Amino acid sequence: MMALAEGMTLPSDSAPEETANLINVEVGSPTAYIFADLGSWHGYSFCQAEDGADLLSFCGPTFLPNGGEFYFPPEDRGLIRLTLFRENDPVKFERMSADYFPGLLAQRFCSQALEVRQELYFISADEALTRTVILNTSEAPVTLTPHWTLEAYNPVNRPNKPT
């Protein structure tokens, strides 16, 4: 959970629209693009899940070790993924937007009566921070159970290289 002191703004609060998507940060084939900031040796991109199951995450981290080799997480998905359950059934989402701003990745998803907004930005060369906001867009109460899936990743044992 993240708290903001009064008067503080997050990078997305002041991200001008004219700077949106100056670079491509989508996972693709044969090439992958990533977002890295503040001198870090790891980066992130937007996941490309076709069934909507693993969309609620950022793909990464992609490691950029010395020697110029790139190591990607398995199956082009994030190592930390959110699934929302309504009455024990996973809620499927559709990505409505995925935007890069200088210093920030932002994506928005919709489902019946729900909207999820996620942001990722670097707070140092070693750390990236994500923020997830879940909104009920209906007037009726909605009961959800969030489940965060954490996956350990060792790039030495499981290297995935772009083709």
C-alpha positions in Angstrom: 0.0 0.0 0.0 1.2 3.5 -0.8 0.3 6.7 1.0 0.9 10.2 -0.3 1.6 13.2 1.8 -0.8 16.1 1.3 0.2 18.1 -1.8 2.3 15.3 -3.4 1.5 14.1 -6.8 2.4 10.9 -8.6 4.1 11.2 -12.0 0.9 10.3 -13.8 -0.9 13.2 -12.2 1.1 15.6 -14.3 2.0 13.5 -17.4 1.3 15.6 -20.4 -0.6 13.9 -23.1 1.7 15.2 -25.8 4.5 13.0 -24.4 2.5 9.8 -24.5 4.0 6.8 -26.3 7.2 8.5 -27.5 8.8 5.0 -27.4 7.3 1.6 -28.0 7.4 -0.6 -24.8 5.3 -3.6 -26.0 6.4 -7.2 -25.9 6.5 -8.5 -29.5 8.1 -10.8 -31.9 10.8 -10.7 -33.3 11.7 -7.8 -31.1 10.8 -6.7 -27.6 10.9 -3.1 -26.3 11.3 -2.2 -22.6 11.1 0.8 -20.3 14.0 1.3 -18.0 14.8 4.5 -16.1 17.2 6.1 -13.6 20.2 4.1 -14.8 18.7 0.7 -14.0 19.8 -2.6 -15.5 16.2 -4.0 -15.6 13.1 -2.9 -17.4 9.4 -3.5 -18.0 6.9 -3.6 -20.8 3.2 -4.3 -21.4 2.1 -7.9 -21.3 0.5 -9.5 -24.4 -1.9 -12.0 -23.0 -4.6 -13.1 -25.4 -7.1 -14.5 -23.0 -7.0 -11.6 -20.5 -5.8 -13.9 -17.7 -2.4 -12.4 -17.1 -3.0 -8.9 -18.2 -3.2 -7.3 -14.8 0.6 -6.9 -14.5 3.6 -5.4 -16.2 5.8 -7.8 -18.2 9.2 -8.0 -16.6 11.6 -7.5 -15.2 13.8 -7.8 -18.3 17.4 -8.0 -17.2 20.1 -6.2 -19.1 23.4 -7.7 -17.7 26.8 -6.8 -18.9 27.5 -8.3 -22.3 24.4 -7.1 -24.1 22.2 -10.2 -23.5 18.6 -9.7 -22.6 16.8 -12.1 -20.2 13.0 -12.2 -20.2 10.6 -13.7 -17.7 8.9 -16.8 -18.9 5.8 -16.6 -21.2 5.9 -12.8 -21.6 4.1 -12.2 -18.3 4.8 -10.3 -15.2 6.4 -11.9 -12.1 3.7 -10.2 -9.9 0.2 -10.6 -11.3 -3.2 -9.6 -9.9 -6.3 -11.7 -10.3 -9.6 -10.4 -9.0 -12.3 -13.0 -8.1 -16.0 -12.4 -7.8 -17.9 -15.3 -6.2 -14.8 -17.6 -6.7 -14.7 -16.9 -10.5 -11.8 -14.9 -11.9 -12.9 -11.6 -13.5 -11.7 -11.2 -17.1 -10.5 -7.8 -18.2 -10.0 -6.1 -21.5 -7.1 -3.6 -21.7 -8.5 -0.2 -22.7 -5.3 1.7 -22.9 -1.5 1.1 -22.4 0.6 4.3 -22.5 4.2 5.2 -21.9 5.0 8.6 -20.5 8.5 9.7 -19.7 9.2 8.0 -16.4 5.9 6.1 -16.2 4.0 3.1 -17.7 0.2 3.4 -17.3 -2.5 0.9 -18.3 -6.2 0.8 -17.8 -8.5 -2.3 -17.9 -12.3 -2.7 -17.9 -14.7 -5.4 -17.1 -18.4 -5.5 -16.1 -18.8 -2.7 -13.5 -15.0 -2.6 -12.8 -12.1 -0.5 -13.9 -8.5 -1.3 -12.9 -5.7 1.3 -13.4 -2.0 0.3 -13.0 1.1 2.4 -13.0 4.8 1.5 -12.9 7.7 3.9 -12.4 11.2 3.7 -11.1 12.0 5.1 -7.7 15.7 4.4 -7.9 18.1 2.5 -10.2 17.3 -0.7 -8.2 13.6 -0.4 -7.6 10.4 0.0 -9.5 7.1 0.8 -7.8 3.6 -0.1 -9.0 0.3 1.3 -8.0 -3.0 -0.5 -8.7 -6.4 1.2 -8.3 -9.6 -0.8 -8.5 -12.8 1.2 -9.2 -16.4 0.1 -9.0 -18.1 1.9 -11.9 -21.6 0.7 -11.0 -23.9 2.0 -8.3 -24.3 -1.5 -6.8 -21.8 -2.8 -4.3 -19.3 -5.3 -5.7 -17.5 -7.9 -3.5 -14.1 -8.9 -4.8 -11.3 -11.1 -3.6 -7.8 -10.0 -4.9 -5.1 -12.5 -5.4 -1.5 -11.6 -6.1 0.6 -14.2 -7.7 4.3 -13.9 -7.1 6.7 -15.9 -9.2 10.4 -16.2 -8.4 12.6 -15.8 -11.5 16.3 -16.7 -11.9 17.6 -15.5 -15.3 20.5 -17.8 -15.1 18.3 -20.9 -14.9 15.5 -19.8 -17.2 16.9 -17.5 -19.9 14.4 -16.4 -22.6 16.0 -14.5 -25.4 14.1 -12.6 -28.1 14.2 -14.2 -31.6 
